[in-house]
Amino acid sequence: MTAPLLKLRDKLVRWPGGAWLFGFLVCRKAPYFASIAPRITVLRVGHGEATMRHRRAVTNHIGTVHAIALCNLAELIGGLTTEVSIPASMRWIPKGMTVEYLRKATGTMHATATPAFAPHTADAGYALPMQIVVRDTAGDTVFRAEIAMWVSPRTPARGG
């Protein structure tokens, strides 16, 4: 069964401006991500990619992309990839993030997210590490993150 979010994206990207509209809708649902003006370029089960332009709003005092903007990009694509990858009977929430800043980040940032293993249905919650790598326009890795996504069974809806 395809995740509703993935169905929506697949439907929108067929139309001119659809990829932009999908990103806009994601940022409407989670407004803080609008601060980095992301573009979700690939989203499928087990793999997601997004970009962020280097612009004044994400620039730090030394003229590079701000560290927290990189964290936001990582959490955005890690979360979206988790959402479309886990079984419908499960839900998720980020529980922690470990990051490595490897070099100065300049230019458009390109983030790739993949889970450490295939998500699965379980009777109890489990940690699903999402691996995110961010590269610059030259293809050099500038940032790495591992986000511990806590995946657990959805609670049944209450009647009444």
PLY file of the C-alpha trace (Angstrom):
ply
format ascii 1.0
element vertex 160
property float x
property float y
property float z
element edge 159
property int vertex1
property int vertex2
end_header
0.00 0.00 0.00
1.39 3.38 -0.99
1.60 6.06 1.71
-0.95 8.89 1.22
1.90 11.43 1.19
3.62 9.57 -1.63
0.35 9.31 -3.58
-0.11 13.07 -3.26
3.44 13.80 -4.41
3.20 11.41 -7.36
-0.07 13.04 -8.41
1.25 16.62 -8.13
4.65 16.20 -9.82
2.95 15.23 -13.08
1.84 18.84 -13.51
3.89 22.00 -14.14
4.69 23.52 -10.76
3.56 20.37 -8.99
6.90 19.71 -7.29
6.89 23.27 -5.97
3.29 22.87 -4.77
4.16 19.64 -2.96
7.03 21.37 -1.13
4.74 24.30 -0.33
2.12 21.96 1.15
4.74 20.15 3.25
5.88 23.51 4.61
2.26 24.51 5.33
1.90 21.37 7.44
5.27 21.92 9.18
5.83 25.71 8.84
9.34 25.85 10.31
10.73 24.05 7.26
9.65 26.97 5.06
12.62 28.89 6.50
14.96 26.85 4.29
12.73 26.90 1.15
13.35 23.21 0.35
12.71 21.41 -2.92
11.89 17.74 -2.58
13.41 16.21 -5.70
13.01 12.47 -5.06
10.69 10.67 -2.67
10.06 6.95 -2.68
10.06 4.09 -0.22
13.55 3.83 1.27
14.99 6.93 -0.42
14.47 10.68 -0.40
16.32 13.69 -1.80
15.87 17.42 -1.28
17.77 20.57 -2.09
18.18 23.95 -0.46
19.60 27.01 -2.22
22.33 29.03 -0.56
20.61 32.36 0.01
20.83 35.12 2.56
18.14 33.62 4.83
20.25 30.49 5.48
23.67 32.17 5.56
25.73 32.52 8.74
28.21 35.25 9.73
31.07 33.72 7.70
29.07 33.50 4.47
28.39 29.76 4.46
25.14 27.82 4.90
24.22 27.88 8.58
24.65 24.64 10.53
21.05 24.64 11.74
19.76 25.13 8.18
21.64 21.91 7.31
19.99 20.20 10.29
16.58 21.40 9.10
17.22 20.03 5.62
18.29 16.70 7.14
15.25 16.46 9.41
12.88 17.39 6.59
14.06 14.77 4.12
14.66 12.19 6.86
11.11 12.65 8.12
9.50 12.55 4.69
11.47 9.42 3.78
10.43 7.78 7.03
6.78 8.71 6.45
6.63 7.07 3.02
8.73 4.05 4.06
7.06 2.77 7.22
4.01 0.47 7.15
0.62 2.23 7.40
0.04 0.62 10.81
3.07 2.43 12.24
3.84 6.06 13.14
7.12 7.87 13.78
8.72 10.75 15.61
12.36 11.93 15.64
14.00 11.02 18.93
17.52 12.35 18.43
20.03 13.53 15.86
23.78 13.16 15.61
25.51 15.43 13.11
28.94 15.92 11.58
29.94 19.17 9.92
32.67 18.09 7.52
33.51 21.25 5.55
32.20 24.72 4.82
28.85 24.52 3.04
28.44 26.87 0.09
26.13 26.75 -2.89
23.04 24.62 -3.30
22.89 21.78 -0.78
21.66 18.35 -1.89
20.50 15.97 0.85
19.94 12.23 0.47
18.14 10.15 3.11
18.04 6.37 3.48
17.01 4.16 6.39
19.69 1.98 7.98
17.39 -1.02 7.44
13.97 -1.69 5.94
11.18 -0.45 8.23
8.79 -3.13 9.40
5.61 -3.70 11.37
6.18 -4.48 15.04
4.11 -4.96 18.19
6.41 -2.58 20.07
8.30 0.56 19.13
11.80 0.46 17.68
14.54 2.87 16.64
14.96 3.36 12.90
18.20 5.21 12.11
17.87 7.46 9.07
21.17 8.25 7.36
21.36 11.68 5.72
24.26 12.91 3.58
24.40 16.51 2.34
26.62 17.38 -0.61
27.50 20.70 -2.23
27.31 21.52 -5.94
30.75 19.97 -6.50
29.48 16.68 -5.02
31.61 16.96 -1.88
30.03 15.76 1.38
29.72 18.75 3.70
27.43 17.29 6.37
26.25 13.93 7.67
23.47 13.18 10.10
21.87 10.17 11.69
18.36 10.76 12.96
16.96 8.24 15.39
13.34 7.87 14.31
11.14 6.17 16.88
8.69 3.97 15.01
5.74 2.54 16.95
2.29 1.06 16.32
-0.49 3.56 15.71
-2.97 3.69 18.55
-6.45 2.61 17.55
-8.94 5.45 17.17
-11.31 5.79 20.11
-14.94 5.13 19.41
-17.72 7.50 20.42
0 1
1 2
2 3
3 4
4 5
5 6
6 7
7 8
8 9
9 10
10 11
11 12
12 13
13 14
14 15
15 16
16 17
17 18
18 19
19 20
20 21
21 22
22 23
23 24
24 25
25 26
26 27
27 28
28 29
29 30
30 31
31 32
32 33
33 34
34 35
35 36
36 37
37 38
38 39
39 40
40 41
41 42
42 43
43 44
44 45
45 46
46 47
47 48
48 49
49 50
50 51
51 52
52 53
53 54
54 55
55 56
56 57
57 58
58 59
59 60
60 61
61 62
62 63
63 64
64 65
65 66
66 67
67 68
68 69
69 70
70 71
71 72
72 73
73 74
74 75
75 76
76 77
77 78
78 79
79 80
80 81
81 82
82 83
83 84
84 85
85 86
86 87
87 88
88 89
89 90
90 91
91 92
92 93
93 94
94 95
95 96
96 97
97 98
98 99
99 100
100 101
101 102
102 103
103 104
104 105
105 106
106 107
107 108
108 109
109 110
110 111
111 112
112 113
113 114
114 115
115 116
116 117
117 118
118 119
119 120
120 121
121 122
122 123
123 124
124 125
125 126
126 127
127 128
128 129
129 130
130 131
131 132
132 133
133 134
134 135
135 136
136 137
137 138
138 139
139 140
140 141
141 142
142 143
143 144
144 145
145 146
146 147
147 148
148 149
149 150
150 151
151 152
152 153
153 154
154 155
155 156
156 157
157 158
158 159
